[in-house]
Amino acid sequence: MTPRQNRDRAERGIPEATVARLPVYLRALTGLQERGVATVSSEELAAAAGVNSAKLRKDLSHLGSYGTRGVGYEVEYLVYQISRELGLTQDWVVAIIGVGNLGRALAGYGGFASRGFRVAGLLDADESIVGQEIYGMTVAHIDRLEDVIAGHGVSIAVIATPAAAAQGVCDRVVAAGVTSVLNFAPVVLNVPAEVDVRKVDLSIELQILAFHEQRKAGGPDGLGPLDADETPPGTTQYVEAVEA
Ligand SMILES: NC(=O)c1ccc[n+]([C@@H]2O[C@H](COP(=O)([O-])OP(=O)(O)OC[C@H]3O[C@@H](n4cnc5c(N)ncnc54)[C@H](O)[C@@H]3O)[C@@H](O)[C@H]2O)c1
């Protein structure tokens, strides 16, 4: 997302919770598109994305997309609108720092490229990893971080180092001009206000699932499963967890 797009979005007042659900709608729509579906009702799309249809319609109204009564939404156009809103109509260059178990898996994930994220740099501090060829890319030494960022025009840094190294790496990528960081290390990063950090923590997702498993099994109080209308929000899908 360019600063201009960010400003536009802020001016139009799209809530962050809506922004967090747009990628989920996009994924559902892409699935429909692959199956050759041309139009979709709000109910169908909501079910595919795991939200209720009133919320979906409200979210899409923020993009100026209201669908056509009796027809629904045109899949291709909605894909375009959401992609444009998320800044996905241009390619973003990504560098992965820390090429261990996780960094390697991320480097080989084909889903980034198909969604407009081009991994252009792999960096590590371990001399035995530097120089290795991974998915057609040569791992560079972390000392070359600033060159790699400038040379490839990196705009998103993915940090997959151990926790102890993450803040130092983050400070360097920020000093080199990167303003978006995806952090996998289990540590809260300190960054200037203009830098966006998204933290991925799979153990938190597992803990949320454990919570719901416990409720389904009768809850910590052993009083049996909750009634349907008592079911806490978030039972259905990831999207609700994003909002929580
Ligand atoms: N967020 C999640 O859900 C999740 C899941 C798994 C792992 N992790 C975290 O991701 C990180 C990576 O996990 P892993 O299993 O790949 O670990 P790993 O030990 O296999 O890989 C870490 C890599 O970082 C490199 N490294 C260390 N210091 C560095 C530095 N200063 N600059 C550049 N590279 C450096 C190491 O040489 C190593 O190759 C860890 O912090 C781990 O806790 C998070």
The ligand as an SDF file (V2000), in Angstrom:
LIG
                    3D

 44 48  0  0  0  0  0  0  0  0999 V2000
    5.2550  -17.0610   14.3190 N   0  0  0  0  0  0  0  0  0  0  0  0
    5.1140  -18.3520   14.3050 C   0  0  0  0  0  0  0  0  0  0  0  0
    4.0350  -18.8950   14.2930 O   0  0  0  0  0  0  0  0  0  0  0  0
    6.3680  -19.1450   14.3170 C   0  0  0  0  0  0  0  0  0  0  0  0
    6.4010  -20.4930   14.0100 C   0  0  0  0  0  0  0  0  0  0  0  0
    7.6340  -21.1260   13.9770 C   0  0  0  0  0  0  0  0  0  0  0  0
    8.7770  -20.4130   14.3170 C   0  0  0  0  0  0  0  0  0  0  0  0
    8.6930  -19.0990   14.6670 N   0  0  0  0  0  0  0  0  0  0  0  0
    9.8460  -18.2630   14.9800 C   0  0  0  0  0  0  0  0  0  0  0  0
   10.4850  -17.9690   13.7490 O   0  0  0  0  0  0  0  0  0  0  0  0
   11.8740  -17.8220   13.9420 C   0  0  0  0  0  0  0  0  0  0  0  0
   12.5960  -18.7940   13.0310 C   0  0  0  0  0  0  0  0  0  0  0  0
   12.2690  -20.1410   13.3730 O   0  0  0  0  0  0  0  0  0  0  0  0
   13.0580  -21.3350   12.6950 P   0  0  0  0  0  0  0  0  0  0  0  0
   12.4800  -22.5830   13.1910 O   0  0  0  0  0  0  0  0  0  0  0  0
   13.1380  -21.0850   11.2320 O   0  0  0  0  0  0  0  0  0  0  0  0
   14.5110  -21.1270   13.3500 O   0  0  0  0  0  0  0  0  0  0  0  0
   15.9100  -21.5390   12.7270 P   0  0  0  0  0  0  0  0  0  0  0  0
   16.8610  -21.5380   13.8800 O   0  0  0  0  0  0  0  0  0  0  0  0
   15.7640  -22.7670   11.9010 O   0  0  0  0  0  0  0  0  0  0  0  0
   16.2520  -20.3130   11.7270 O   0  0  0  0  0  0  0  0  0  0  0  0
   16.6540  -19.0460   12.1650 C   0  0  0  0  0  0  0  0  0  0  0  0
   17.6730  -18.5290   11.1550 C   0  0  0  0  0  0  0  0  0  0  0  0
   17.9770  -17.1710   11.4850 O   0  0  0  0  0  0  0  0  0  0  0  0
   19.3570  -16.9990   11.2600 C   0  0  0  0  0  0  0  0  0  0  0  0
   19.8490  -15.8360   12.0180 N   0  0  0  0  0  0  0  0  0  0  0  0
   20.1930  -15.7590   13.3140 C   0  0  0  0  0  0  0  0  0  0  0  0
   20.5640  -14.4990   13.6230 N   0  0  0  0  0  0  0  0  0  0  0  0
   20.4650  -13.7810   12.4820 C   0  0  0  0  0  0  0  0  0  0  0  0
   20.7210  -12.4310   12.1530 C   0  0  0  0  0  0  0  0  0  0  0  0
   21.1460  -11.5310   13.0620 N   0  0  0  0  0  0  0  0  0  0  0  0
   20.5020  -12.0260   10.8950 N   0  0  0  0  0  0  0  0  0  0  0  0
   20.0890  -12.8910    9.9450 C   0  0  0  0  0  0  0  0  0  0  0  0
   19.8350  -14.1960   10.1910 N   0  0  0  0  0  0  0  0  0  0  0  0
   20.0100  -14.6250   11.4530 C   0  0  0  0  0  0  0  0  0  0  0  0
   19.9910  -18.3060   11.6880 C   0  0  0  0  0  0  0  0  0  0  0  0
   21.2830  -18.4850   11.1250 O   0  0  0  0  0  0  0  0  0  0  0  0
   18.9820  -19.3090   11.1590 C   0  0  0  0  0  0  0  0  0  0  0  0
   19.2970  -19.7230    9.8470 O   0  0  0  0  0  0  0  0  0  0  0  0
   12.1060  -18.0850   15.4290 C   0  0  0  0  0  0  0  0  0  0  0  0
   12.1290  -16.8350   16.0860 O   0  0  0  0  0  0  0  0  0  0  0  0
   10.9040  -18.8950   15.8590 C   0  0  0  0  0  0  0  0  0  0  0  0
   10.6060  -18.7230   17.2130 O   0  0  0  0  0  0  0  0  0  0  0  0
    7.5220  -18.4750   14.6610 C   0  0  0  0  0  0  0  0  0  0  0  0
  1  2  1  0
  2  3  2  0
  2  4  1  0
  4  5  1  0
  4 44  2  0
  5  6  2  0
  6  7  1  0
  7  8  2  0
  8  9  1  0
  8 44  1  0
  9 10  1  0
  9 42  1  0
 10 11  1  0
 11 12  1  0
 11 40  1  0
 12 13  1  0
 13 14  1  0
 14 15  2  0
 14 16  1  0
 14 17  1  0
 17 18  1  0
 18 19  2  0
 18 20  1  0
 18 21  1  0
 21 22  1  0
 22 23  1  0
 23 24  1  0
 23 38  1  0
 24 25  1  0
 25 26  1  0
 25 36  1  0
 26 27  1  0
 26 35  1  0
 27 28  2  0
 28 29  1  0
 29 30  1  0
 29 35  2  0
 30 31  1  0
 30 32  2  0
 32 33  1  0
 33 34  2  0
 34 35  1  0
 36 37  1  0
 36 38  1  0
 38 39  1  0
 40 41  1  0
 40 42  1  0
 42 43  1  0
M  CHG  2   8   1  16  -1
M  END
$$$$
